[in-house]
């Protein structure tokens, strides 16, 4: 087990594209840390620099306090599991798993013992004489993991190892990865673009956007106390809904959504940092769970929306609708206003509401939604920085530059 420290790590590709920008992060001894972010944010580039497969343009990589930035990959004692498994097709499972030990000139009997021990742990004992072509995707992935585990490295690096598996197998493999890590506690850095995977696997999560570190914390910290609008929108499924509103009055403070005035009860006591924004614009964030289908005679203000999409998921339904606009009359439209097609840019701006599984909702049929604003989030409209709740803050400080975004990235 080892401590991995990245200090001001930078990667600039030929042509001047900055993929990783002033990246500083510590992975604790025995920790399972997940790097998560959208495609092209630089997370795989960070992983490849740790492995030595990509040369850093600046900064330092330290393992157990020892600088390894200029070391060759084989000198770092790191094992990497790739997205495409990277198994030797002409070798059996046993030969694939023991290959690194053979390169180290370990005695054949010891190689056999270690391979069989790991194979039993991973449920591969009956497959040792098969070649990769005769294995399923999940079995190949376990072989790739076993090959890394047999080496007993100081650090595991995993680059989206489950992305090629079907949904059900991904769930079981996540559980298996968690179980293996609890048993061996090898320092692990895991890359994924799937925030659900990140939240279920990671001891801590590092969120990256455009090559810059946005926030580091436990899954609960990132979900409950996001440092900025990007983290808030990325962590959580479906993602958070955002609108630019004006904070009105002071006792009580309220705001207008879709032409409807909503009170924000005790909001200044819960988020004292909102006081400078009174009478000014601010970005409000609402989780889809903040919505519900209103009763026939609601006592609180409601929103009338026309669903453009309804996703029935068994235990709940998701409604997709246009973001409320503060127009006169606040007319949400009618069924005739539902477009036949919605382009990708417009889809990204739609709001999502979670409602009960038995809710009687349909595309194009207006529905009245109640809204719980007690758990609303607020963000500075210029920097995107979150206005934290009293007694809370970001899980780990990030720079002001990270809050407002960074340079364009190369697909990572």
JOZI-V69297 format. One record per pair of residues at least 6 apart in sequence whose C-alpha atoms are under 7 Angstrom apart, sorted by the first residue. I is the first residue (numbers start at 1). J is the second residue. Records with the same first field share a line. If there is no record, write none. Layout:
BEGIN
I=J, J
END
This chain:
BEGIN
1=29, 30, 154, 155, 186, 187
2=29, 30, 63, 64, 154, 155, 187
3=27, 28, 29, 63, 64
4=26, 27, 28, 62, 63, 64
5=25, 26, 27, 61, 62, 63
6=23, 24, 25, 26, 60, 61, 62
7=23, 24, 25, 59, 60, 61
8=22, 23, 24, 59, 60
9=21, 22, 23, 24, 56, 58, 59, 60
10=20, 21, 22, 23, 56, 57, 58, 59
11=18, 19, 20, 21, 56, 57, 58
12=18, 19, 57
17=408, 409, 410
18=407, 408, 409
19=42, 211, 409, 410
20=42, 211, 212
21=211, 212
23=212, 213
27=33
29=187
30=185, 186, 187
31=185, 187, 188, 203
32=187, 188, 189, 202, 203, 204
33=188, 189, 190, 202, 203, 204, 205
34=189, 190, 191, 198, 202, 204, 205, 206
35=43, 190, 191, 192, 205, 206, 207
36=43, 191, 192, 193, 195, 198, 206, 207, 208
37=193, 207, 208, 209
38=193
39=193, 411, 412
40=409, 410, 411, 412
41=208, 209, 210, 211, 409, 411, 412
42=210, 211, 409, 410, 411, 412
43=191, 208, 412
44=159, 191, 412
45=412
47=157
48=54
49=55, 56
50=61
51=73, 78
52=72, 73
53=73
60=67, 69
61=67, 68, 69
62=68
68=76
77=153, 154
78=153, 154, 155, 156
79=148, 153, 155, 156, 157
80=148, 156, 157, 158
81=144, 145, 148, 157, 158, 159, 161
82=158, 159, 160, 161
83=159, 160, 161, 162, 163
85=140, 141, 144
87=96, 144
88=96
89=131, 132, 133
90=131
91=131
92=128, 129, 130, 131, 132
93=127, 128, 129, 130, 131, 132, 143
94=115, 128, 129
96=147
97=115, 143, 146, 147, 150
98=111, 115, 147
100=151
101=111, 151
114=150
115=150
116=125
118=146, 150
119=125, 146
122=142
132=140
137=165
138=165, 169
154=186
155=186, 187, 188
156=186, 187, 188, 189
157=188, 189, 190
158=189, 190, 191
159=190, 191, 192
160=191, 192
162=170
174=201
178=201
192=198
195=235
198=205
199=219
203=218
204=216, 217, 218, 219
205=216, 217, 218, 219
206=213, 215, 216, 217
207=213, 214, 215, 216, 231
208=214
210=405, 406, 407, 408, 409
211=406, 409
212=402, 406
213=402
214=398, 402, 403
215=227, 395, 396, 398
216=395, 396
217=395, 396
221=395
222=395
223=232, 235, 236
225=393, 394
226=232, 386, 394
227=385, 386, 394
228=379, 384, 385, 386, 403
229=379, 384, 385, 386
232=240
233=239, 240
238=288
240=285, 286, 287, 288
241=285, 286, 287, 351, 352
242=283, 284, 285, 286
243=283, 284, 285
244=281, 282, 283, 284
245=255, 256, 281, 282, 283, 284
246=255, 279, 280, 281, 282
247=253, 254, 255, 277, 278, 279, 280, 281
248=254, 255, 278, 279
252=263, 264, 265
253=263, 264
254=261, 262, 263, 264
255=261, 262, 263
256=262
257=324, 325, 326
258=303, 324, 325, 326, 327, 330
259=325, 326, 327, 328, 329, 330
262=301
264=373, 374
265=374
268=274, 275
270=389, 390
271=387, 388, 389, 390
272=390
273=387
274=387
282=378, 379, 380, 381
283=378, 379, 380, 381
284=376, 377, 378, 379
285=376, 377, 378
286=376, 377
288=352, 353, 354
289=353, 354
290=371, 372
291=353, 354, 355, 369, 370, 371, 372
292=354, 355, 369, 370, 371
293=355, 368, 369, 370
294=368, 369, 370
301=370
302=368, 369, 370, 371
303=368, 369, 370
304=332, 366, 367, 368, 369
305=321, 332, 366, 367, 368
306=321, 332, 333, 334, 335, 364, 365, 366, 367
307=319, 320, 321, 362, 363, 364, 365, 366
308=320, 321, 338, 363, 364
309=319, 320, 363
310=317, 318, 319, 320, 362, 363
311=317, 318, 319
312=318
314=357
315=357
316=354, 355, 356, 357
317=354, 355, 356, 357
318=352, 353, 354, 355
319=352, 353, 354
320=350, 351, 352, 353
321=350, 351, 352
322=350, 351
323=350, 351
334=364, 366
335=364, 365
338=364
378=386, 387
379=385, 386, 387
380=386
383=403, 404
384=403, 404
385=403
END
